[in-house]
Amino acid sequence: MPTQLLRLRVNGRHEEVAAPTHWTLLELLRYRLDLIGSKQGCDKGDCGACTVQIDGRPVLACLTLAAKAETREVTTVEGLGFMGGAEGCHPLQDAFDRWDAAQCGFCTPGILMSAEALIRRLGRPVTRDEVRDALAGNLCRCTGYTKILDAIVDASERIHDAGEAASA
Protein backbone atom coordinates (compact mmCIF):
# COMPACT_ATOMS: atom_id res chain seq x y z
CA MET A 1 0.00 0.00 0.00
CA PRO A 2 1.59 3.33 -1.04
CA THR A 3 2.23 5.86 1.71
CA GLN A 4 3.08 9.53 1.76
CA LEU A 5 4.89 11.75 4.22
CA LEU A 6 2.70 14.67 5.20
CA ARG A 7 3.84 17.88 6.84
CA LEU A 8 1.16 19.92 8.54
CA ARG A 9 0.40 21.90 11.67
CA VAL A 10 -2.10 20.31 14.02
CA ASN A 11 -3.32 22.31 16.99
CA GLY A 12 -0.31 24.61 16.65
CA ARG A 13 2.29 21.83 16.47
CA HIS A 14 4.34 20.93 13.43
CA GLU A 15 3.75 17.29 12.50
CA GLU A 16 5.43 14.98 10.00
CA VAL A 17 3.52 11.77 9.59
CA ALA A 18 3.44 8.93 7.09
CA ALA A 19 0.04 7.68 6.03
CA PRO A 20 -1.48 5.62 3.23
CA THR A 21 -2.30 7.80 0.22
CA HIS A 22 -5.98 6.92 0.38
CA TRP A 23 -6.46 7.90 4.04
CA THR A 24 -8.81 10.67 5.05
CA LEU A 25 -7.83 13.45 7.39
CA LEU A 26 -9.99 11.78 10.04
CA GLU A 27 -8.01 8.57 9.78
CA LEU A 28 -4.74 10.47 9.99
CA LEU A 29 -5.86 12.38 13.07
CA ARG A 30 -7.27 9.37 14.89
CA TYR A 31 -4.91 6.56 13.89
CA ARG A 32 -1.56 8.31 13.45
CA LEU A 33 -1.78 11.32 15.75
CA ASP A 34 -4.03 9.78 18.45
CA LEU A 35 -6.42 12.75 18.33
CA ILE A 36 -9.67 10.93 18.94
CA GLY A 37 -11.89 13.92 19.77
CA SER A 38 -13.15 14.11 16.19
CA LYS A 39 -15.58 11.26 15.90
CA GLN A 40 -15.96 8.72 13.13
CA GLY A 41 -19.69 8.67 12.55
CA CYS A 42 -21.25 8.11 9.15
CA ASP A 43 -18.16 8.24 6.88
CA LYS A 44 -20.41 9.96 4.30
CA GLY A 45 -20.44 13.58 5.45
CA ASP A 46 -23.99 13.39 6.80
CA CYS A 47 -23.49 13.73 10.56
CA GLY A 48 -20.73 16.33 11.10
CA ALA A 49 -19.20 14.44 14.05
CA CYS A 50 -15.81 14.57 12.31
CA THR A 51 -15.79 18.36 11.77
CA VAL A 52 -12.37 19.98 12.21
CA GLN A 53 -10.95 23.22 10.89
CA ILE A 54 -8.41 23.66 8.14
CA ASP A 55 -7.00 27.18 8.11
CA GLY A 56 -9.90 28.24 10.31
CA ARG A 57 -12.68 26.87 8.13
CA PRO A 58 -14.82 23.91 9.16
CA VAL A 59 -14.40 20.78 7.03
CA LEU A 60 -15.64 17.22 7.26
CA ALA A 61 -12.53 15.21 8.02
CA CYS A 62 -14.15 11.97 6.84
CA LEU A 63 -14.48 13.40 3.32
CA THR A 64 -11.15 15.24 3.17
CA LEU A 65 -8.10 13.37 1.98
CA ALA A 66 -5.23 13.69 4.42
CA ALA A 67 -3.03 15.00 1.59
CA LYS A 68 -5.31 18.08 1.31
CA ALA A 69 -4.06 19.15 4.75
CA GLU A 70 -0.43 19.21 3.61
CA THR A 71 1.24 22.46 4.82
CA ARG A 72 -2.08 23.67 6.29
CA GLU A 73 -3.19 24.48 9.83
CA VAL A 74 -5.56 21.84 11.21
CA THR A 75 -7.43 22.47 14.43
CA THR A 76 -9.31 19.73 16.22
CA VAL A 77 -11.47 19.91 19.33
CA GLU A 78 -8.35 19.02 21.34
CA GLY A 79 -6.82 22.31 20.18
CA LEU A 80 -9.89 24.42 20.89
CA GLY A 81 -8.63 25.43 24.33
CA PHE A 82 -5.44 26.83 22.76
CA MET A 83 -7.15 29.02 20.15
CA GLY A 84 -6.39 32.70 20.40
CA GLY A 85 -3.27 32.06 22.43
CA ALA A 86 -5.13 31.13 25.62
CA GLU A 87 -4.60 27.74 27.17
CA GLY A 88 -7.45 26.04 28.95
CA CYS A 89 -11.18 25.81 28.52
CA HIS A 90 -12.61 27.66 25.52
CA PRO A 91 -15.72 29.75 26.27
CA LEU A 92 -17.73 27.40 24.05
CA GLN A 93 -16.65 24.39 26.09
CA ASP A 94 -17.51 26.26 29.29
CA ALA A 95 -20.95 27.23 27.91
CA PHE A 96 -21.70 23.65 26.87
CA ASP A 97 -20.93 22.61 30.42
CA ARG A 98 -22.99 25.38 32.04
CA TRP A 99 -26.00 24.87 29.73
CA ASP A 100 -25.85 21.06 29.87
CA ALA A 101 -25.64 21.11 26.08
CA ALA A 102 -23.79 17.82 25.65
CA GLN A 103 -25.77 14.64 26.07
CA CYS A 104 -23.79 11.59 24.96
CA GLY A 105 -21.09 13.94 23.59
CA PHE A 106 -20.55 12.15 20.27
CA CYS A 107 -21.65 15.14 18.17
CA THR A 108 -20.18 17.77 20.49
CA PRO A 109 -16.66 18.04 19.00
CA GLY A 110 -17.99 18.73 15.50
CA ILE A 111 -20.58 21.19 16.79
CA LEU A 112 -17.94 23.05 18.81
CA MET A 113 -15.66 23.36 15.78
CA SER A 114 -18.48 24.63 13.54
CA ALA A 115 -19.67 27.09 16.21
CA GLU A 116 -16.18 28.44 16.91
CA ALA A 117 -15.64 29.15 13.22
CA LEU A 118 -18.98 30.98 13.03
CA ILE A 119 -18.30 33.14 16.10
CA ARG A 120 -14.78 34.01 14.93
CA ARG A 121 -15.95 34.76 11.37
CA LEU A 122 -18.76 37.11 12.46
CA GLY A 123 -16.79 38.81 15.24
CA ARG A 124 -19.95 39.66 17.17
CA PRO A 125 -22.60 37.84 19.18
CA VAL A 126 -24.46 35.37 17.00
CA THR A 127 -28.19 34.83 16.66
CA ARG A 128 -30.02 31.54 17.03
CA ASP A 129 -30.80 31.58 13.29
CA GLU A 130 -27.13 32.05 12.42
CA VAL A 131 -26.23 29.16 14.69
CA ARG A 132 -28.91 26.96 13.12
CA ASP A 133 -27.51 27.69 9.66
CA ALA A 134 -23.91 27.05 10.76
CA LEU A 135 -24.87 23.74 12.39
CA ALA A 136 -26.99 22.49 9.50
CA GLY A 137 -24.40 19.78 8.80
CA ASN A 138 -24.09 18.64 12.42
CA LEU A 139 -26.51 15.96 13.53
CA CYS A 140 -27.29 15.41 17.22
CA ARG A 141 -29.42 12.40 18.01
CA CYS A 142 -29.80 13.05 21.75
CA THR A 143 -31.28 16.54 22.12
CA GLY A 144 -33.73 18.95 20.60
CA TYR A 145 -30.84 21.38 20.05
CA THR A 146 -32.32 24.01 22.40
CA LYS A 147 -29.51 23.81 24.95
CA ILE A 148 -26.90 23.66 22.18
CA LEU A 149 -28.25 26.87 20.61
CA ASP A 150 -28.47 28.58 24.01
CA ALA A 151 -24.89 27.60 24.88
CA ILE A 152 -23.47 28.87 21.59
CA VAL A 153 -25.33 32.18 21.74
CA ASP A 154 -24.21 32.63 25.36
CA ALA A 155 -20.58 31.82 24.51
CA SER A 156 -20.60 34.26 21.60
CA GLU A 157 -21.85 37.04 23.90
CA ARG A 158 -19.16 36.25 26.48
CA ILE A 159 -16.45 36.14 23.81
CA HIS A 160 -17.63 39.47 22.40
CA ASP A 161 -17.83 41.07 25.87
CA ALA A 162 -14.33 39.82 26.75
CA GLY A 163 -12.98 41.22 23.47
CA GLU A 164 -14.55 44.62 24.14
CA ALA A 165 -13.20 44.66 27.70
CA ALA A 166 -9.71 43.77 26.46
CA SER A 167 -9.72 46.55 23.87
CA ALA A 168 -10.98 49.20 26.32
Order of alpha helices (4+ residues) and beta strands (2+ residues): beta-beta-beta-beta-beta-alpha-alpha-alpha-alpha
